[in-house]
Amino acid sequence: MGCCGSTESKREWKPLEEHSCTDIPWLIIFTLFCIGMACICGYPIATGGAARLVFGYDSYGNTCGKNNTKIEGVPLSGRDMTENKFVFFLDPCNIDLINRKIKSIALCVSKCPSTELTTYSDLKQFALNNGSNLCSYDLTPTRYTSYSSERSTKCPKLPVPPSKSVLLFRRCIPTDISCYTQFAKAFMTFVSDNTVLQRVISGVMASKDIIIGLCILALVLSLIMMVVIRYISQLLVWILTVLVIIGSTGGTGVLWWFYVDHRKALNSNTTSVFGKEVASDNVKALLFYAIGATIFTVVLLLVMFFMRKRVALTISLFHVAGKVFIHLPLLVLQPFWTFLCLILFWIYWIGVLLFLGTTGTPVKNNSTGVVGYEMQGPLQFLVWYHVVGLIWISEFILAFQQMTIAGAVVTYYFTRNKSQMPATPIISSMARTIRYHLGTLAKGSFIITLVKIPRLILTYIHSQLKGKENACARCMVKACVCCLWCLEKCLAYLNQNAYTATAINSTSFCTSAREAFLILVENALRVAAINTVGDFVLFLGKILIVSCTAFAGVLALNYQRDYTVWVLPLLIVCVFAFLVAHCFLSVFENVVDVLFLCFAVDTKYNDGSPGREYYMDKALMEFVENSKKMGWKKPDDGDGREMKPMARGTSA
């Protein structure tokens, strides 16, 4: 199970010809962990926590729609609520932002009031007609109209707004949106200038159609970028460079032009008072965007100037990567499947977390008399177990995508006759991963989890130390967070190459990681070039997509200058565009990294002589020939005669 102590046995390296199960103990551990996650889900279901969340429960511990048992010390508990299936709040608009809950007594009722009830007589009539008592259980409907102090605490606040039950969750939710004005006021207390907040929110609402359209445009541009990469990848570096130069400089010029135009319009005093406030906000936003775009363009041009000569191997790899996408078009869909799996798992995880929030022992608040449910003793650690499961399984899903891509690309690279490739290389790679290498994925994702958990804990501690006087402690925590972040990124890169080595040679995680690390060290300068030039080019692609989307957004929002604040709509669109571009182009980045490791292995163990022919594509072959003419020396492979095999470790 450890990285040390694995035995090595020499064998002739025959990529893809032998497959064996790897890291079986870690597969067993991961399986047991997932069983534990399922047990955590089953515990609230078995103990009634899930039912309390779905059906709802009142402030006295009674689950609505169920026949309940008596809770010691709570007189109104243990009632038969079979007919009362809905949760009704006496003051549904009293929302506690800090504790994220409604500060109100909750009751189980048989029907939600569909019309507004303005008097206690209306409450009495509603109870008599529908059998739904909206006051406390110990207060009969005949006493609703009597003048007593009990009505102020045991009956709903008048007027009672009309409400209806939520689908699946049986809560009486007010239908009148004005009920949530208190929530809006409480939210605005977090912002110093309420008028600015109102204008920003109104700008988002006024331009919601434009935002949706621009998000769709970002998705289309990402797909177009992938198509462009497939067919003209050899020219992609230069094309992206020219387009980014034109886009960055042109976009910067347009922003300055809009700034001057809006400033002239503001100084002309031709707009209304509200329009002048909006125009003033837009002028400030445009000035900020224009200055930021200018600084970014200058830095971008300088970086591109100094990196212009380090693109030969990158262009060759991009050319081969384009061919990979032509032969394996389903690679483009990998982000969709991964995102879908992550979303489904996160929905499940949040649902179980909500179940745990209503699970445990009933505890009465002596000051309010309200009953809540809390997990006590060792059961409190179930939440922490659940949090670790969130990180580990999420990393496992991402690792599965990396292994699938690596297996498909390795199959393409080491198949001399491309016509003999499997009909569905992606599905074949997924099947091999599921059959042989799930243990390797479990081990690699667990290593990332071990680094990510302390980083998240330290990040939380750092957030809690903000505003404190101990600046030294904050600095030390921040330094630890940065170190753990760097370590996580390095391990993630090594994991990806370890998965590639596993896909090639079917070795265990530690053996693959060690061999991949040695090969990367031998090609350190090339690794530096790929990780700088290649990643930079892909970054340019992301910037191009974001710039085009933002430019389209500026043009679209320019027609709503009198009543739309641009700041938040543009920010939402740009963030979404970058995330979409990152999801798609990260697949291309993974393909380039896998191809580079295959290329490094190919050049190490082969020299093009009979019996040791290269597997590489013609584009890479031309790069090797040109490198030889320039005096490039092939890495030493031992005796210079026989192909030195990669070490094959045990499947531990």
BELVEN-V474666 format. One record per backbone hydrogen bond with DSSP energy under -0.5 kcal/mol. CO is the residue of the C=O (numbers start at 1). NH is the residue of the N-H. Records with the same first field share a line. If there is no record, write none. Layout:
CO: NH + NH
This chain:
9: 648
12: 14
14: 17 + 18
23: 27
24: 28
25: 29
26: 30
27: 31
28: 32
29: 33
30: 34
31: 35
32: 36
33: 37
34: 38
35: 39
36: 40
37: 41
38: 42
39: 43
40: 44
41: 45
42: 46
43: 47
44: 48 + 49 + 50
48: 52
49: 53
50: 54
51: 55 + 56
52: 56
54: 170
56: 64
58: 61
59: 371
62: 58
63: 66
66: 68 + 81
69: 78
70: 72
71: 74
73: 75
74: 77
79: 68 + 81
81: 65
83: 85
84: 65
86: 88 + 109
87: 172
88: 107
89: 92
90: 157
91: 94
93: 95
94: 103
95: 97
96: 100 + 101
101: 96 + 103
102: 104
105: 90
106: 59
107: 88 + 109
109: 86
113: 163
116: 118
117: 159 + 160
119: 123
120: 124
121: 125
122: 126
123: 127
124: 128
125: 129
126: 130 + 132
127: 131
131: 133
132: 134
136: 139
138: 140
140: 143
141: 144
143: 146
146: 148
148: 151
149: 152 + 153
150: 153 + 154
151: 155
154: 136
159: 161
160: 117
162: 175 + 176
164: 173
167: 169
168: 170
169: 166 + 171
170: 87
171: 166 + 173
173: 164
175: 177
176: 179
177: 180
178: 181
179: 182
180: 184
181: 185
182: 186
183: 187
184: 188
185: 189
187: 190
188: 191
192: 194
193: 197
194: 198
195: 199
196: 200
197: 201
198: 202
199: 203 + 565
200: 204
201: 205
202: 206
203: 207
205: 208
207: 211
208: 212
209: 213
210: 214
211: 215
212: 216
213: 217
214: 218
215: 219
216: 220
217: 221
218: 222
219: 223
220: 224
221: 225
222: 226
223: 227
224: 228
225: 229
226: 230
227: 231
228: 232
229: 233
232: 235
233: 236 + 237
235: 239
236: 240
237: 241
238: 242
239: 243
240: 244
241: 245
242: 246
243: 247
244: 248
245: 249
246: 250
247: 251
248: 252
249: 253
250: 254
251: 255
252: 256
253: 257
254: 258
255: 259
256: 260
257: 261
258: 262
259: 263
260: 264
261: 265
262: 266
263: 267
264: 268
265: 270
266: 269
272: 276
273: 277
274: 278
275: 279
276: 280
277: 281
278: 282
279: 283
280: 284
281: 285
282: 286
283: 287
284: 288
285: 289
286: 290
287: 291
288: 292
289: 293
290: 294
291: 295
292: 296
293: 297
294: 298
295: 299
296: 300
297: 301
298: 302
299: 303
300: 304
301: 305
302: 306
303: 307
305: 308
307: 310
309: 311
311: 315
312: 316
313: 317
314: 318
315: 319
316: 320
317: 321
318: 322
319: 323
320: 324
321: 325
322: 326
323: 327
324: 328
328: 331
329: 332
330: 333
331: 334
333: 336 + 337
334: 338
335: 339
336: 340
337: 341
338: 342
339: 343
340: 344
341: 345
342: 346
343: 347
344: 348
345: 349
346: 350
347: 351
348: 352
349: 353
350: 354
351: 355
352: 356
353: 357
354: 358
355: 358
356: 359
361: 374
363: 372
364: 366
365: 369
370: 365
372: 363
374: 361
376: 379
377: 380
378: 381
379: 382
380: 383 + 384
381: 385
382: 386
383: 387
384: 388
385: 389
386: 390
387: 391
388: 392
389: 393
390: 394
391: 395
392: 396
393: 397
394: 398
395: 399
396: 400
397: 401
398: 402
399: 403
400: 404
401: 405
402: 406
403: 407
404: 408
405: 409
406: 410
407: 411
408: 412
409: 413
410: 414
412: 415
414: 416
416: 418
417: 420
418: 421
422: 425
424: 428
425: 429
426: 430
427: 431
428: 432
429: 433
430: 434
431: 435
432: 436 + 437
433: 437
436: 22
437: 441
438: 442
439: 443
440: 444
441: 445
442: 446
443: 447
444: 448
445: 449
446: 450
447: 451
448: 452
449: 453
450: 454
451: 455
452: 456
453: 457
454: 458
455: 459
456: 460
457: 461
458: 462
459: 463
460: 464
461: 465
463: 466
465: 468
469: 471
470: 474
471: 475
472: 476
473: 477
474: 478
475: 479
476: 480
477: 481
478: 482
479: 483
480: 484
481: 485
482: 486
483: 487
484: 488
485: 489
486: 490
487: 491
488: 492
489: 493
490: 494
491: 495
492: 496
493: 497
494: 498
495: 499
496: 500
497: 501
498: 502
499: 503
500: 504
501: 505
502: 506
504: 16
508: 512
509: 513
510: 514
511: 515
512: 516
513: 517
514: 518
515: 519
516: 520
517: 521
518: 522
519: 523
521: 524
523: 527
524: 528
525: 529
526: 530
527: 531
528: 532
529: 533 + 534
530: 534 + 535
532: 536
533: 537
534: 538
535: 539
536: 540
537: 541
538: 542
539: 543
540: 544
541: 545
542: 546
543: 547
544: 548
545: 549
546: 550
547: 551
548: 552
549: 553
550: 554
551: 555
552: 556
553: 557
554: 558
556: 559
557: 560
558: 561
560: 563 + 564
565: 569
566: 570
567: 571
568: 572
569: 573
570: 574
571: 575
572: 576
573: 577
574: 578
575: 579
576: 580
577: 581
578: 582
579: 583
580: 584
581: 585
582: 586
583: 587
584: 587 + 588
585: 589
586: 590
587: 591
588: 592
589: 593
590: 594
591: 595
592: 596
593: 597
594: 598
595: 599
596: 600
597: 601
598: 602
599: 603
600: 604
601: 605
602: 606
609: 612
612: 607 + 608
617: 621
618: 622
619: 623
620: 624
621: 625
622: 626
623: 627
624: 628
625: 629
626: 630
627: 632
628: 631
632: 634
637: 639
642: 644
643: 645
647: 649
648: 9
650: 652
651: 24
